[in-house]
Amino acid sequence: MHLTILAASGRTGSALTRQALDRGHTVTAIARDVARIALDHPNLRKVAGDASGPLTLDPGTVVLSGLGTDRPGVLAEGARAVIAAGPRRIIWLGAYGTGASAQAAGEGAAVLWKFFGDRIPDKVAADDAVLAAGGTVFHAGVLTDEPFQPGRTVGLDEAPPFDLGAKISRETVAAAMLDEAEHPRFPGAIALPLAPR
């Protein structure tokens, strides 16, 4: 399968890129600075680009986004650019407790305003655009740089209350996103990757 990974030089994007190559996929890795993509592989093509600008995608590609930003507006712009480029599918990383998952997360999600503040409307707008286009949005909890641990992915109907102590590794989230690319279970919906209990 051909995959296009946004923010491929970031911590989540790096995990997505490496795991996709390990699974035998062909990957176009997009980053503002391709020198920061620390992988070399015959099935890897590195492309310098900004996800919020116009994108040209290979036909039939599935886009996986590890985008995160400190600049309000970039995520929604990126989502619109990806949708306009017409990929086969979109799998987008969001934040549990924002937008569609806020009610399921409960009162504990209010702590997100301390971390994301004015960026939450941007996250919600990006998620809403991807969902309207039939993509899958992964609402992960607090991310860590720990190794992969087998987890499970559920829909909002099985969402637990937000717990700042319930952390999940980027490696585990990347694996769940790639599983969704290979075997879609949540098109047009929110998916929650959960760490092992």
N, C-alpha and C positions, 0 to 999 in steps of 0.2 A: 504494500500500500504506500502511496505517496503522502507524506505528512509535511505540513508547513508549521514551524514552531516559532511563535512570536516571543520576543525577549529571551532569545536562546542563550544569551550570556549571563542571565540572572540565575539565582539559585534554583528556582523552580524550573525555569527554562532549560538549564543545564541538565537537570535530572530527566526532564522529558526527552531531550535530545539524545542523551546517552542511552536511556532505556529503549527508545524507539529504534535506535541503531542495533542494540543488542537483540531486539525482537525481529530484526531482518527487514525493517522498513527503509525506504528511501526518504531522506529528510532534507528539506530546505530550511535552514536555520537563519532567521532574521534577527539582527541586532544592530543597534546604532554603531557599535564598534566591533567589527568581526574579529579583531585581534584578541578580544576577550573571550571568544568561544574557544575553549581549551581542548577541543577534540579534533582529531583528524581521522577520516574514514572514507573509503571509496564511495560509500552511499550518502555522503554528506556534502551538501553545497551550501556555502556560507554567503549570505547576501546582506550587504549594508543597507539599512533602511530604518525608517521611523514608522511604527505602526499607525500613527495618526495621520500619515500622509497617504496619497493614493498608492494602492498596492496592485501589483500584477502577480497573479497566482497561476501556477501550473494547472492545466485542466484536470478536474477530478480530485484535486487535493482536499485533504481534511486538515483544517486549521486547529491547532491547539495553542491556547494563549496562556502564558505565564506572566502576563503583564501586571505590573504594580507600579504605582507612581506617587510622587509627592506633589504633582502639579494637577490641580483640579481641571477637569475637562478632557484630559488626554485619553482616559479609558473609553468614554463615550465616543470621542472622535475615532479612536482605534476600532471600536466595534462597528461603527458606520462604514469605515474604510474596508474592513474585512467583508462585511455583508455586500457592499457594492462590488467587490472583486469576484463574487459568485463562487465560493468554494462548495464542494459537495456537502460538507458538514462543518459545524463550528463547535468546539469544546472549549469553554471559557472558564477561567478561574475567578471566582468571586469570594466574598467573605460571608461566613455564616453569621446570621443575626442582622443582615441588611436586606432591604427590599422584601422580596417574596418570602424570605425565611425569618423575618423579624418576629412575626407572631409565634411561629413554632419555637423560636429560641427563647422567648419569654423575657422577663425583666432583666435578667443577667446580661443581655446583649447591649444594654445601655452603656456599658463600659467601652464599647467600640467608639463612641463619640470622643473619648479621650485620645484614642489612637488615630482615628481617621477624620474626625471632625468635619471640616468643610469638603472632604473628599467623598463622603458617603453618597450625596446626590449623584456624583459622577459615576460611582460604582453601580448604583441602582439603575441609572440611565443606560449604562453599558449592558448590564444584565438583561434589562427589559428589551433592548434592541435585539440581543442574541436570541432570547427566548421567542420573540415575535417572528424571527427568521427560522425557527425550528431547531435552533442549536440547544446544546446542553450546557448548563451553567453549574459548575461545581462550587458549592458553598462550603469551604473548608474552615475549620476552627483555627486555633493558634498553631502556626507552623513552626517546626523545628528543623534543625539540620542533622537529626539522628538518622541512623540507617533505616532501610526498609523493614517494615514489619507487616505481615499479612493483616489486612483489615477487611472491612466490608463496605459496600456502598448501598445507601438506602435513599428513598424518596422522602419528601417533606412529611408524608403521613407517618413516618417512623422516626422523625427528628427528635433527638433528646433536647432537654433544656440547655441553653448556653452555659458552658462551664469553662472559665478561664484556665483551669487546671487540666482540662482534657485536651492535651496537645496531640498533634499528628505530624509525622515527618513529611517533608516535601517529597521524599522518595516514595512514600506510601501514596500520597496524593497523585504524583506523576503516574504511578502504576495504575491507579484507578481511572485516571483520565485516558490512558492508553487502552485500557480494557474497554472503555466506552467507545473509543474510536474503532476498535476491532469488532466489538459486539454491542451495538447500540441497545441500551435498555431505557434511556431517559430522554428521547428526542423531544425538544420543546419544553423541557422541565428542569427543575432544580434537582441535583443529585448531591448527596452528602457523603463524603468519604469519612469513615469512622475508624479510629485506631482500634487495635485489639483490646478486649476487656481484660 
